Amino acid sequence: MLLRQVFAGLLSLFAAGAAQSADLLDTIKQKKEIVIGTEAQFAPFESIQDGKIVGYGPDLMKLILAGMPEVKVKQLDVPFQGILPGLATKRFDFIVTSVTLTKDRVSKFAFTVPIADATTALVKRKDDAALNDPAGIAGKVVGSQAGSAQLKALQDYAKKLQAEGKPPVTIREYVSFDEAYADLAAGRLSAVAQSLANLASLVKTRSDVYAVLPTPIGPKTYFGWVGRKDADSATLVKFFSDGIAQAAKSGQLQALQTKWFGFTMDIPTDAVPAPEL
């Protein structure tokens, strides 16, 4: 009887130890489900088509998750302003949407290696002959997405122009970039600050309406995917980071960039770069 009780106690200790050693990646494999947070209003990275989330990000995610075929994906479409707070409160396991690496975000969250270039530029109306370089936005109204790194780059650039003695830039913040583009087309804005990768795609599909000012307004920045910055999430972040690096090594990452953007991007996939923004 005593031996049986001792054996049962050892089994309980072993089970407790195993439970403590399990992390988020193990839990996902056991549940056979991963909950992903995405902002699906960021074409061509992520957008809605026929009721489904499609784009560069979803394609890359499917490629990486092919290594766990038994795991189902539950993907939530969340406004960008709720993406990082939702991850922090464990509404979802991981973010598969294009989040710019910034000093503040890297201090609070765990990023994968980059998936794309995120350097900020400006788009204008094609028929606006008066705006030919970024400095021309001085004294004008410019929009960007609330909470985005592109908004931060615009704010920093506007301060730089004002420090040079130029008229202040009026900045309008939008829930989504699509709303900003609509106001730009309607003449309510002079320009929109967004990543060059997104703007190249926008102009490709609406070259009759929009034109990109080729000179960036911010430092070199990158988009990455994001997990929580804790021991429980470390292996999950590494799983996705290693998958991105492997896709770059095999050429599949570049193939997806060509498919969705029409060009490839020179991005570091051997390590997470230190952000400049």
MOVENUR-V450776 format. One record per helix or strand of 3 or more residues. SS is the DSSP state (@ for helix, = for strand). FROM is the first residue (numbers start at 0). TO is the last residue. If there is no record, write none. Layout:
# MOVENUR-V450776
ss: (SS SS)
from: (FROM FROM)
to: (TO TO)
This chain:
# MOVENUR-V450776
ss: (@ @ = = = @ = @ = @ = = @ = @ = @ = @ = = @ @)
from: (1 23 32 45 51 55 71 79 93 102 108 119 133 140 148 169 176 190 195 209 221 233 251)
to: (20 30 37 48 53 67 76 87 99 107 110 124 136 144 162 173 184 194 204 212 227 249 260)
